[in-house]
Amino acid sequence: MIKATGITKSYGKLAVLKGVDVHIRKGEVVSIVGASGAGKSTLLHILGTLDQPDAGHIQFEEQVITAMNSRQLAQFRNKHIGFIFQFHNLLPEFTAIENVCIPAFIAKKSKAEAEPRAMELLTFLGLAERAHHKPSELSGGEQQRVAVARALMNQPDIILADEPSGNLDSKNARELHQLFFSLRDKFNQTFIIVTHNDELAALADRKLVMADGKIAG
């Protein structure tokens, strides 16, 4: 599904990625681990088109992402990629269902089209009764599940998760980890997960270890 070749990235004189090659198959759950500063999040952001590499190219199925302009990248991202971050980034003034609908609204879908899909996702994630609560009225685990629903809203081909359980207690973290595999089994969802959580990394189909800006194993 994704083939990244020769990816490099520097910030000033600091070389963060030094020629990274990554291949991801559809329906795979891949974890990326490594010490802080190894380049994990930078790689994830480049794979998700949130940042551009200095060199190398990324191919998504038949499309060369690195050849797209900023407008094309924004459209590609909205259609094909879902993001889950350590901090859920929910908009505090909106309810859970309104937060989940945002990617659909960006894709120019109507409220009548978006809300049933959002409610379906919230119900699947056990949040039907919390749909009209604002983030401040939800627990940390509930907020992160709303963020998962938002990531799934446009039926993306791949979910990129950056330390998704890093802000959760062990019980909620374990439930979130199991949720990822349930989503893979139910929807054939593909995940790339940057994590420091050894338990989550070990559950993945493949674990990539980054060290000094390269895939070490």
Sequence and secondary structure as in RCSB ss.txt:
>XXXX:A:sequence
MIKATGITKSYGKLAVLKGVDVHIRKGEVVSIVGASGAGKSTLLHILGTLDQPDAGHIQFEEQVITAMNSRQLAQ
FRNKHIGFIFQFHNLLPEFTAIENVCIPAFIAKKSKAEAEPRAMELLTFLGLAERAHHKPSELSGGEQQRVAVAR
ALMNQPDIILADEPSGNLDSKNARELHQLFFSLRDKFNQTFIIVTHNDELAALADRKLVMADGKIAG
>XXXX:A:secstr
 EEEEEEEEEETTEEEEEEEEEEE TT EEEEE  TTSSHHHHHHHHTTSS  SEEEEEETTEEGGG  HHHHHH
HHHHHEEEEESS    TTS HHHHHHHHHHHTT  HHHHHHHHHHHHHHTT GGGTT  GGGS HHHHHHHHHHH
HHTT  SEEEEESTTTTS HHHHHHHHHHHHHHHHHH  EEEEE S HHHHHHSSEEEEEETTEE  
